[in-house]
Amino acid sequence: MSKLRVAYATLIVALCVAGANADTLPLPDNLTGFSTHDGEVYFGESDAREAYFPLADNFLTQKTQSYCGVASIVMVLNALGVPGPAVPEYEPYRTFTQDNVLDQRTDAVLPRETLARQGMTLDQIGGILATEPVKAEVHHASDSSVEEFRKLASAYLGEPGHFVIVNYLRKALGEQIGGHISPLAAYDGKADRFLILDVARYKYPPVWVKTVDIFAAMNTPDAANDNRTRGFVLVTAAPVQ
């Protein structure tokens, strides 16, 4: 990858997190910030980064502390180019937002009042995505392995129009503190690290994380999901019938 493209990628994230860095929490030693020297090196040598630019173009922060799943879903739907609902303030343009992505169909999966209290589970991510014309494969970590996750996620990130959303326990990564959801954007095979575009940008910047560490953070029980483990969702456009 050219130095210019790496610099452009860094600029996009820098603009997205502008104004938030002053209040972000310090990163534990096992995580590498995207905008650091090492973070730029990982991106420059990454061999699966097709998801990065469409996600960065649609990067946003979660509107409430329980909306990490909502923000991640909105980013992926807009990155896929799924036709969005009408937005009165943007008329005549259409797009998904954290307000209009939720409706009566998603309420059947997860009522909005419940979401506001406790966020969403891995299975609810898949269920809400299924209300749109996309293909979403839900993988619980307990039914997978580090090797399978690395193979599937890196392959998806290397294909245009393919995205990965991860549901993990922050505490397992040394962060503060509970369950969280964000999309992955790239994989560096040399360093064996994935780039998380953290939607809680007021709290943490985008970070590179070792594969074994993010898998361990996904392989944790979620009390809100009958103690099933967290995991990852593979998302792409629905096949044409």
NUMINU-184740 format. One record per residue (C-alpha): z, y, x; residue number from 1. Coordinates in steps of 0.02 Angstrom, whole numbers. Layout:
residues N
      pz      py      px  nuke
       Z       Y       X   NUM
...
This chain:
residues 241
      pz      py      px  nuke
       0       0       0     1
     -44     173      66     2
      91     295     119     3
      23     417     -10     4
      47     291    -151     5
     223     252     -93     6
     262     438     -86     7
     190     460    -261     8
     296     316    -327     9
     451     394    -250    10
     408     563    -326    11
     393     489    -501    12
     567     414    -494    13
     638     569    -410    14
     574     674    -555    15
     642     550    -682    16
     816     554    -609    17
     819     739    -567    18
     981     819    -623    19
    1068     652    -639    20
    1102     607    -458    21
    1250     726    -438    22
    1353     627    -562    23
    1293     449    -525    24
    1419     323    -463    25
    1414     262    -283    26
    1313     104    -257    27
    1396     -53    -188    28
    1333    -112     -19    29
    1232    -255     -95    30
    1118    -135    -189    31
     987     -20    -114    32
     937     142    -198    33
     750     161    -230    34
     738     333    -150    35
     823     280      13    36
     724     239     170    37
     750      51     145    38
     707      67     -40    39
     541     148       4    40
     507      11     132    41
     538    -124       2    42
     418     -40    -117    43
     285     -18      17    44
     290    -203      61    45
     314    -266    -118    46
     187    -395    -173    47
     216    -380    -362    48
     221    -203    -429    49
      96    -193    -572    50
     237    -152    -694    51
     301      -5    -593    52
     178     134    -635    53
     164     107    -824    54
     354      95    -834    55
     380     247    -724    56
     259     344    -834    57
     371     301    -982    58
     539     306    -893    59
     682     372   -1000    60
     870     366   -1008    61
     966     279   -1146    62
    1022     404   -1278    63
    1194     327   -1301    64
    1298     206   -1197    65
    1253      63   -1316    66
    1065      96   -1315    67
    1016      16   -1149    68
     921    -120   -1243    69
     837       7   -1357    70
     781     115   -1210    71
     715     -37   -1117    72
     616     -96   -1268    73
     542      77   -1297    74
     488      90   -1115    75
     402     -80   -1121    76
     316     -51   -1288    77
     247     116   -1231    78
     197      43   -1061    79
     102     -94   -1154    80
      13      35   -1259    81
      71     -41   -1423    82
      24      79   -1565    83
     180     177   -1604    84
     244     257   -1763    85
     206     435   -1811    86
     328     563   -1740    87
     333     724   -1844    88
     377     836   -1697    89
     231     764   -1594    90
     103     763   -1735    91
     -37     703   -1727    92
      19     594   -1582    93
     107     428   -1603    94
     233     348   -1488    95
     390     241   -1487    96
     556     331   -1468    97
     737     274   -1471    98
     745     340   -1649    99
     590     265   -1729   100
     587      94   -1644   101
     730      42   -1759   102
     690       9   -1941   103
     724    -112   -2083   104
     639    -252   -1989   105
     750    -231   -1836   106
     903    -211   -1949   107
     872    -392   -2003   108
     894    -441   -1820   109
    1032    -318   -1777   110
    1100    -187   -1898   111
    1099     -14   -1822   112
    1285      11   -1855   113
    1323    -148   -1756   114
    1207     -93   -1616   115
    1296      74   -1606   116
    1462     -15   -1578   117
    1416    -154   -1457   118
    1237    -142   -1399   119
    1123    -294   -1410   120
    1118    -470   -1341   121
     979    -560   -1249   122
     922    -650   -1406   123
     923    -488   -1505   124
     807    -409   -1375   125
     684    -549   -1409   126
     708    -535   -1597   127
     677    -347   -1600   128
     524    -362   -1488   129
     458    -496   -1607   130
     443    -365   -1744   131
     301    -287   -1643   132
     133    -363   -1589   133
     197    -431   -1424   134
     240    -599   -1350   135
     421    -609   -1294   136
     493    -761   -1204   137
     683    -765   -1197   138
     759    -859   -1049   139
     947    -887   -1040   140
    1005    -902    -860   141
    1099   -1062    -898   142
     934   -1142    -950   143
     845   -1079    -795   144
     875   -1069    -606   145
     859    -943    -466   146
     696   -1025    -414   147
     621   -1022    -588   148
     674    -843    -618   149
     599    -787    -452   150
     436    -878    -489   151
     417    -817    -669   152
     476    -638    -645   153
     377    -605    -486   154
     220    -678    -565   155
     241    -567    -718   156
     269    -411    -613   157
     110    -450    -518   158
       1    -451    -675   159
     -56    -295    -770   160
      18    -282    -944   161
     163    -399    -905   162
     345    -343    -905   163
     519    -413    -875   164
     681    -354    -956   165
     845    -415    -883   166
    1015    -429    -967   167
    1155    -440    -839   168
    1339    -406    -807   169
    1361    -249    -702   170
    1528    -306    -633   171
    1445    -458    -553   172
    1339    -336    -449   173
    1490    -231    -401   174
    1444     -94    -526   175
    1546     -21    -670   176
    1569    -129    -774   177
    1504    -219    -930   178
    1342    -297    -991   179
    1182    -198    -965   180
     995    -208   -1000   181
     851    -131    -902   182
     671    -174    -854   183
     617    -239    -684   184
     476    -145    -600   185
     432    -232    -436   186
     469    -379    -321   187
     471    -380    -131   188
     451    -559     -73   189
     492    -519     109   190
     662    -448      62   191
     675    -561     -92   192
     730    -414    -198   193
     687    -349    -371   194
     681    -166    -420   195
     783    -123    -575   196
     734      37    -665   197
     907      71    -732   198
     896     159    -900   199
    1074     227    -879   200
    1008     352    -752   201
    1161     463    -779   202
    1263     320    -704   203
    1155     231    -574   204
     985     262    -495   205
     845     133    -488   206
     901      -2    -365   207
     836    -150    -267   208
     942    -306    -291   209
     934    -476    -208   210
     864    -614    -319   211
    1018    -723    -302   212
    1129    -576    -350   213
    1035    -524    -507   214
    1022    -705    -563   215
    1210    -728    -539   216
    1239    -570    -641   217
    1128    -641    -780   218
    1213    -810    -772   219
    1370    -742    -856   220
    1435    -774   -1033   221
    1411    -643   -1167   222
    1552    -646   -1295   223
    1441    -552   -1419   224
    1315    -695   -1410   225
    1430    -845   -1440   226
    1465    -849   -1252   227
    1286    -896   -1213   228
    1232    -831   -1044   229
    1132    -674   -1018   230
     958    -688    -944   231
     784    -614    -948   232
     640    -583   -1067   233
     456    -595   -1018   234
     350    -476   -1121   235
     162    -456   -1139   236
      38    -413   -1275   237
      22    -540   -1415   238
    -130    -654   -1394   239
    -280    -606   -1500   240
    -294    -721   -1651   241
